[in-house]
Amino acid sequence: MHKLIIGLLFISAQATAQSLQLQPVNFSQVTINDQFWSPRQQTVSRVTLPVCIYQTEVKTPRIRNFEKVARKQGERHEGIYFDDSDVYKALEAISYSLKTHPDAELQKTADEWIDKIAAAQQPDGYLNTFYTLNGLDKRWTDMEKHEDYCAGHLFEAAVAYYNTTGKTKLLDVATRMADHIDVTFRQQNRHWVSGHEEIELALVKLYKATGNKKYLTLADWFLQQRGHKYGRGVIWDDWKNAAYCQDSVPVREQRKITGHAVRAMYLYTGAADVGAALKDSGYMTAMEAVWEDVVHRNMYLTGGIGSSGHNEGFTENYDLPNEHAYCETCASVGMVFWNQRMNGLTGDAKYIDVLERSLYNGALDGLSLSGDRFFYGNPLSSSGQHSRSEWFGTACCPSNISRLVASVGDYVYAKTDEDIWVNLFVGSTANLQLKNNNVYIQQQTNYPWEGNVNITVSPKRTFRFPLHLRIPGWAQNVVTPGSAYYFKDMISDGYKIKVNGKDVEYSMDKGYAVINRTWKKGDVITLNLPMEVRKVAAIDKIKENKNRIALQRGPLVYCLEHIDNNGQVKNIIVPEQTAFKAEMNPGLLNGVVTLKATVPVVKLAADGESITTEKQTVTAIPYFSWANRGQGEMEIWIPTKLSSFNLKP
């Protein structure tokens, strides 16, 4: 039976690979203009990127290392061996930001950095300041020293800068480095297992930007290196360490999530990319199985992954502690990347459901509202010990969340030659080229605060085509398909769709409402999504959440924070029948919808032993906005019964 199921999965994946070529619409073709993401992109441009630039140029030696290489005076490397990657991620974020917020000074900085990077490249194409300054004789001798990881981020930055500006200098640097790697490894069949995956997905981006299939072949070669014990004695000594970097079995045979969360996300994004480009059903079958293992048994309600700080990753199924959750910001960013690729492979909206959950909650939490403070880990509970930081010694998260916010246009629309997909509800415009026509799309919405979405469809000439409109799982009484969470309260009056104010026929396919009609210029789709406050419960296997509920409205997970609730939240009880009222508060946290209810609050008596309860109005805020007003208690999962917690004096 097991072999039969695997065989059916293989056949299904193979058929999908042969029939679907769903492509995301590039950020450079999408203009974001709504009231949720536009201000955040502006903050990234005006605040976050200058912080990244200051840290890169002045506070830390990252740019100095490139300058030292160019001077050729025998100077020593400063910092950590993977610091080059932070320069590249910042450049990538700058590239996206220049599209949405053109800035002459920012462009000048980027060009200056690119000149310094190009000057540090070696005659044979090699580029890595750690080894160039510490001894080129040692290069490519340690699989865990992140040379290929840094190269991958160089490739991503180069493609992004080229897409925004049309300038090729950094792209030329990237292709020379990629050619060097190809000659050094693939063409010589010299085994190499990347200790920290990233180069696989980056090579696919380089292939798509240049049209050179060699880079796609190299990406596939890197994937095929894993699971054959080539890393033994170099990056791992036993099976557990091999699993840490997803090297215990070949990628096509992987079915379970293991190890370091960020490394896994980058690897599986690359595998999905290669699987799609090569129509390789082996990669697709593996990715579908691993995705189910992640989402069904190892994902937090926030879309965060990686529960353990010990390995920055995964432990046992359903091991999802709240206060000690690691949930690295970069891992949530990786979830956005991977789920976008899985959607492209399958055309299934469930992947965008997870993408949206990770984007609005687990990832966005990593960036402060002011744009100059960051979370590395993102816990779901706090006793007051957590606070945002100005920077980190390992500074992957600030530039990573910056590039995600700046490039959110990448995730709104997708298309084939004949169909259009609307994946995210973001005020925006885009020109989409189909095989026989051009379609201008304009989306207007106050999402995620409101559920009304208006989409104006204007083809260059009247013609018939299918438009796929995602209906979020939460609007169909599903928290996330297959996950360990479920709604305690069902919506009976769900979503509504109209075209030009009238009911319209549509079919449902993989979570999308497919409207197949003859479209003319100015046709307006109106989608109305239910925005009731929902109570979420977890299955009993997640022991920490037993007899507790969480709050969700639309795609947003909510939390209780100390400052809104008389200084503490660990003493609050929310009975299951509690009704919350949602209201917009424009003066709070840059404008958020809060949830309010009157519930029991536990008080410790003067004797220090007995307890009493009294009624209190409590306020919940979107999880992404917590820790912007000082340190204090925070809670996502709230007890429903007095017996659910112990109140200590």
C-alpha positions, 0 to 999 in steps of 0.5 A: 500500500505504501509503495502504491501511495508513493507511486500515485504521488509520483504520477500526480507530481509528474503530470503536474510538472508536465502541465503547469508552468505557473510563473510569479509576476516579477516585482519590477512589473508590480507597483504597490500603492496600498496603505499597509505595505507602501508605508512599510516599503517607505520605512525600509527605504528611508530607515532600514536600508540606511541602518544596514548601510551604516552597519555595513560601511561604518560600524562593521568591517564588511565593506572594508574587507572588499577594499582591503582585497583591492589594495593588495597590501596583505591586510587581514580579514575582519569579522566573520567568514560569511560577512560578505553575504550581508553586503549582498543581501543589503544590495538586493534589498536596495535593488528592490527599494530603488524600484518602489522608491527611486533615490539618487543617493541610494543608487550612488551607494549601490554603485560604489559598493558594486565597484568595490566588489568588482575590484575584489574579484580574482582573475579566475572569477573567485570572489570571497574576502575571507579566503582572499585575505587569509590565503587563497591556498585554503579556498574550497577546502571547507564545505562549512565556510559558506563560500558558496552561500556567499556566492548565492547571495551575490547572484541574487543581488546581481539579478535584482539590481539588473532587473531594477536598473538594467546595469550589468556590472554586478551581473557580470561579476556574478556570472564570472563567479558562477563560471569559476564554481562550475569549472572547479566542481561540476566540470571536474566532478569534484564532490562538494556539499554546501554546508549552508544551502542558498546557491541552488536557488540563486543559480536558478535566478541567474539562469532565468536572468541570463538564459544560460542553462549551464547555471540551471545544470549547476544548480541541479548538480549541487542538489544531487551532491547531497545524501551520498556521504560526501560531507562525512568528516568535513561538515558532519561526523554522524547521521544527526549532523548530516541531517542538520544540513539536510545531507542524510539522504538524497534530496529526491528521497527526502520526506521529513524535515530535519536540522537547521530551518533556514538551510532547509528552506533555502534548499527546498526552494532551490529544489522546487525551482529546479524541479519546475525548470526541469519538470523533474517529478522526483524533486516535486514528490519530495517537496510535497512530502517534506512540506506536509511534514513541516506544515502538519507537524512542525509549524507555529500558528504564526507561520514560524518554523524552527522551535529550537535555538540549539540547532536553530531548527527542528526537533521532534514532531509537535515540539512547539514551545511558545516562550522558548520558540526560536522561529528565526526571522530568516526561516519565515522569510524562507517559508515565503520563498519556498511556498511561492515555488510550491504554488508555482509547481502545483497551482494550489492555493494552500501554499499561498495560505502558508506564505501569507501566514508567514509573511504577515506574522512570523516574518513581519514580526522581525522588523520594528515599526520604526524600521531600525530594530529587529528580532532574530528569533520570534517567540510566541510568549514572553515574560518580559525578557525579549526585546528588539535589537539594533543589530546582530553579530550574525546579521542575516535577519535585518537585510533578509526582512528588508529584501522581503518587504521591499520585494513583496510585489513578487508575491501578488500575482502569477500567470501562465501564457493563458491564465492569471492568478491573484495570490495576495490582496495588496493595493497594486497595479500590474501589466501582465503579458499573456500569449495573445493579449496584454492585461492591466490589473488594478487592485484596491483594498484596505486588507488586512484590516478590511475584507473588501477587495476590488480588482479592475481587469482591463485587457488591451482588447476584449477576450476570454481567459480564466482568472484564478482568485485565491480564496484564503483557507481561513475564509473557508473555515480552515486555519491552514490545510492539514495543520495542527490548528483548527477554528473553534468557531465556524463562519456560516456566511463566507466570502462573496464574489461579484463582477460589475456588481452582479453575481458571477459563475465560477468554479473552485480549483485548488483553493481558487475561484476560477472566473472564466469569461470574456473580459473587457476593459474596466471589468471589476471583480469584487471579493468580500472576505469575512473578517470575524474574530476567530478563536483558534485551538491546537490539537492535543499533541501540542501539549503547551496549548491544551485548554488555550486559544489564540485569536485570528482575524483575517490573516493576522494572528493576535497577541496580548501585550502587557502595556495594553492590559494593566502591565501583565497578561499571564493572568488573563483567561478567555473563556471559549464563548467570549465575544471580541469586538474589532475596531480600528485604532489609527493612533496606535502602533501606526494604525492597527485593528485591535480586539477587545473583550471583557474577561476574567483576570486572576488576582493573587490574594494578600496571603500569597496562596489563594486567588480571586478573579475579577472582570477586566477589559483586555486588548489584543494587538496584531502579533507583528506589532508587539515589542514596539513599546518596551519590554513586558509580558506577551501571550498568543495562546491564552488559557480558557480555564483557571486550571490551565495555569499556575499563578505564582507570587 
